[in-house]
Amino acid sequence: MANFQTHLNIGILVSAAATLSLHVAGFIEQSQMPVLFALGVAGSLLPDIDLERSRPTGLLFNVLGVVLAFAVTLPLTVRFQPLVLAAIWGTVFLAVRYGVLKVFSSFTVHRGVWHSWLAVAAVSMATTNLAYWVWEHSAERAWIAGLMVGLGYLTHLVLDEFSSVDLFNAKVKRSFGTALKPISLKYPWSTLGMAAVLAGLISIAPPVQTVLERFDLDPQATLAGLEIWLRDGMQWAAGHLNAWWTQLSRQFPIQAARG
């Protein structure tokens, strides 16, 4: 498995390239680039939240604890004294940082459901919905935010999978196939739970039609183009395979069996 620094470095490179490409293509403004870049880098570290003592997990629950602590105490500022508010703030933060983290860790296994395509989709959709419903961004910006987090998340999984192959000794480690998998069959209840969450997120997702039009994507035209691409690719492969077989037959002629 790649270490934290490797995931961070690759996440920075991929997020920078993606953000710059979106800006050059005219999909985002320059002012949006830092936030989208940060989302991509954050996504590249998220899969390791299934490790209780990993840096991404600690950082995530620190931020979550601070946000929830302020969310609870700010409405109470007119009712309690500063000392009481400080005590409430600290209690909420510690409860989230250690209590919620402990409960969360008891239901997660490293390289389980969080290392799957299903998790990529769920995290991307969660980001999209947060950006649209909570932060009140446009549908287009919300989907791009989700795309950046999903890209970073997928980068992490691909890097983990590559690290499962020892190219120099030409061998595959036992961890191969545990990072980049569609779903986690080993933990069916976790998979079903995440699938249910994903279905719920999709049901409340912002409209995607404007985004497809912005990217100049027509679903029917895209499917038609994919069909043509597959047909041409199969014809190309069949032609080359036939030529290869003909050449092989000439070099190694098959002797007819004598009766």
C-alpha positions, 0 to 999 in steps of 0.5 A: 500500500502506498504511504500517506506522502505518496498519496498526497503527492500524486493527489496534488499532481492529479488535482492540479492537472484536472483543475487547470484543464477545467479552467483552460476548457472554460468550465470553471473560473480562476477564482474556483480553482483553489477550492476545487484543487483542495477538494481533489487533494482531499478526495485523494486522502479520503479512502483511508478513513477506514483506518482508525489511526491514519492521518486522513481519519484524524484530520477528518474527525478533527474538522467534523468535531470543530464544525459540529461543536460550533453548530451546537454552541452558536445558537446557544450564545444568548442563553449561556455564559462563555464558560458554559459555552466553552464546556459545551463546545469542548464536550461536543468536539471530544464526543465527535473526535473520539466517540464517533470515531470509535463507533465509526471504526468499529463498523469499518475494515481497511480495504473494505467497502471504502476501497471500491467503485461504490465508495467513489460514487457515494463520496462524489454524490455526497459532495455534489449534494452538499455543494448544491443543497448546503453551500447553495452552489449552482448545479454545474458547480456542484457536479464539478465539485463532486467530480473533483472529489471522485477523481481524487478518491479514484486516484487513491484506489488506483495508486493502492492497486499499482502498489500491489504489483511488484514490477521489479520482482515480477510478482503480485502481492496478496493485496492485489484486487482489494483496492480497485473493486466494484463492490465489497463482496466480503462485507455484504451488509456494508455494501448494501448500506452504502448502496442504499445511501448512494440511491438516496443521494441520487434521488435528491441530486441536482439536475444534471441536464445542464451539466451534460449540455455544458460538457456538450454530452448528448446521452443518445449521441454518446451511446451511438458513438460508443457503439461505433467505437466498439464496432470499429475496434472489434473490426480492427482487432479481428483484422490484426488477429487474422493477419497475425494468425496467417503470419504464424501459420506460414512460419509454423506450417501444420503438418497434415496427419498421415493415415 
